[in-house]
Amino acid sequence: MVEAILKDKQLIVPAAAFMQGEYGLKDIFFGVPVQLGRNGIEKIIEYDLNSEEKDALLRSAAAVKETTAALESLNLI
């Protein structure tokens, strides 16, 4: 990942990215494919998902939000 950024390789890798509407997710860090280049995450790659895949992604995002809320309630983040 560091080499991709330093050498502006535009490499596509899985990474946690701050979602701003991609895949229907907002205001959450979530693992998605990203393109890495000189500026870090150059863009989030959005693949077309079928309904089963989209449902699984949304369930996973809900679990991340639930865990984040639990950690916030304990003043851990």
N, C-alpha and C positions, 0 to 999 in steps of 0.2 A: 504494500500500500504506500509506503513512504517513497519507494522508487517511482511508483506511478505518479505521485504528486511532484516529486523533485524533477523528474524527467518529462513531465507533462504527457504521459503515455495515453491518457484517455481510456484507461483500463476499466472494464465493467466487472465489479466485484460486489458481493453481499456486504452490507454495512448498515449500522443504525443511522438513520437520517431523521431530521425533524420534518414531519409531514405537514404540508400546507394545502391539503385538498387532494393530493395524489391518492389513488385507490379509495377515495371517499373518506380519508382520514385527515383529521386536523388537530394541531396542537399536541402532538404525541411523537416521541422518538420511537421508531419502529424499524425492524430489519427488512430492508428491501434491496434490490439490485440498484447500484449507483454507478455513474461514470466518474472516475477520479482523474483529475488533471491538475494543472498548476494551481488552481484555486481551491483545491480540496474536492468536495463534491461539486462537480460541474452540473450534473442533473440526475434526477431520479428516473430510472427506467420503469415505465409502466407497461406491463404486458397485459394483453387481453386475457381476462380470467373467465372461466365458465362459472355458472351460478354456484356450483359446489365449492370451487376454489375460492370464490369471493366470500361465501358464507364462512368458510374456514378462516380466511384472513380476518374477517370482522370479529369472529369469536376470539381469535388470538389477540387482536387489538383491545377487545373488551377486557380480557384477562390482564393485559399490561396496564390498562387504566385502573383496574381494580387493585392491582398490586401497588401501583404508584399512590393511589389514594390511601391505602392502608399504611404505607411507609410515611406519607405526609401526616397522617393522624398520630403517628408515634414520634413526630418531629425528627425523622431520620433523613429526610430530604427537604 
